[in-house]
Amino acid sequence: MGLDIRVMTLEAKERSSFAHRAVAALGLVSLGLAWAVLLVPCMLWLAVTHLGRRMEPLARRPAP
């Protein structure tokens, strides 16, 4: 039983580095998409609620 130490070639290091960067970029994009999917409905709900509360007094005004 011996210790097998391998030295990576420059090409292998570049491929590995590129793969890590690609996976990291994909992770960031998916994280941004997940936040968008979570936040967009919340923002729409808040906007509708806010507009509904602003329009409510107009609906209750007595007719002249």
Secondary structure as UniProt FT lines:
FT   HELIX           10..60
//
